[in-house]
Amino acid sequence: MCSKSSKTKKYLLPKPKRKRNDNCGPDMDYGEVQKANYSHKADMTENEFKTKSEEPLISLIKTETKVSQIERATVSQRAIPLWFE
């Protein structure tokens, strides 16, 4: 059973924290790391990249008529027996 002094000691002297090993880079056993070579030509121009990255967002934009079509098509879906198959 723990005595009163050992309980007090636990609160006054917390456990030492483990030191984190930050040395995860190259070392003598594995040799030097080669520097990355970013001199290659890009696959597409900056304008092409911008256009391609905006395409998914543009496809999400719906017109008022499309929104109303979706609303009409989804009314009373709980009554459609297809959902219960």
VMD Tcl script that draws the C-alpha trace (Angstrom):
set ca {
  {0.00 0.00 0.00}
  {1.27 3.49 -0.76}
  {2.15 5.72 2.07}
  {1.06 9.33 2.23}
  {4.56 10.60 1.42}
  {4.81 8.53 -1.78}
  {1.48 9.93 -3.03}
  {2.68 13.46 -2.36}
  {5.94 12.69 -4.14}
  {4.03 11.66 -7.29}
  {2.32 15.03 -7.44}
  {5.41 17.08 -6.64}
  {7.80 15.22 -8.96}
  {6.03 14.28 -12.20}
  {7.42 11.54 -14.42}
  {10.13 12.75 -16.77}
  {8.90 12.99 -20.35}
  {10.56 10.93 -23.06}
  {12.90 12.82 -25.30}
  {11.79 12.90 -28.89}
  {14.23 11.60 -31.47}
  {14.42 14.42 -34.01}
  {17.37 12.84 -35.80}
  {15.47 11.16 -38.61}
  {17.49 12.49 -41.52}
  {20.50 11.04 -43.33}
  {23.28 9.51 -41.29}
  {26.63 7.81 -41.80}
  {25.03 4.37 -42.34}
  {22.73 5.44 -45.18}
  {24.71 8.21 -46.83}
  {23.77 11.67 -47.95}
  {20.31 12.46 -49.21}
  {20.25 13.70 -52.77}
  {18.75 17.12 -53.22}
  {15.46 17.21 -55.10}
  {15.73 18.28 -58.70}
  {12.82 20.58 -59.54}
  {14.22 21.78 -62.82}
  {11.94 19.60 -64.96}
  {9.24 21.15 -67.10}
  {5.72 21.22 -65.68}
  {3.03 19.00 -67.25}
  {0.77 21.96 -67.99}
  {0.89 25.71 -68.03}
  {-0.29 27.77 -65.10}
  {-3.44 28.83 -66.98}
  {-4.29 25.19 -67.82}
  {-3.80 24.26 -64.18}
  {-6.11 27.03 -63.03}
  {-8.78 26.03 -65.56}
  {-8.57 22.33 -64.64}
  {-8.71 23.07 -60.91}
  {-11.84 25.23 -61.33}
  {-13.76 22.67 -63.44}
  {-15.07 20.60 -60.49}
  {-16.29 23.72 -58.72}
  {-18.02 25.03 -61.83}
  {-19.78 21.69 -62.29}
  {-21.40 22.14 -58.86}
  {-23.07 25.42 -59.79}
  {-26.74 24.90 -60.68}
  {-29.13 27.27 -62.42}
  {-32.54 28.16 -60.98}
  {-34.28 25.92 -63.52}
  {-32.00 22.98 -62.66}
  {-32.65 23.51 -58.94}
  {-36.39 23.49 -59.49}
  {-36.09 20.33 -61.63}
  {-34.16 18.59 -58.86}
  {-36.74 19.70 -56.30}
  {-39.63 18.35 -58.39}
  {-37.83 15.08 -59.06}
  {-37.13 14.46 -55.36}
  {-40.59 15.25 -53.95}
  {-42.18 12.28 -52.14}
  {-39.21 9.99 -52.60}
  {-40.12 8.12 -49.43}
  {-43.23 6.84 -51.21}
  {-41.26 5.28 -54.07}
  {-40.96 1.50 -53.49}
  {-37.60 1.42 -55.30}
  {-35.93 2.76 -52.14}
  {-37.09 -0.27 -50.14}
  {-35.70 -2.92 -52.50}
}
mol new
graphics top color blue
foreach p $ca { graphics top sphere $p radius 0.5 }
foreach p [lrange $ca 0 end-1] q [lrange $ca 1 end] { graphics top cylinder $p $q radius 0.2 }
display resetview
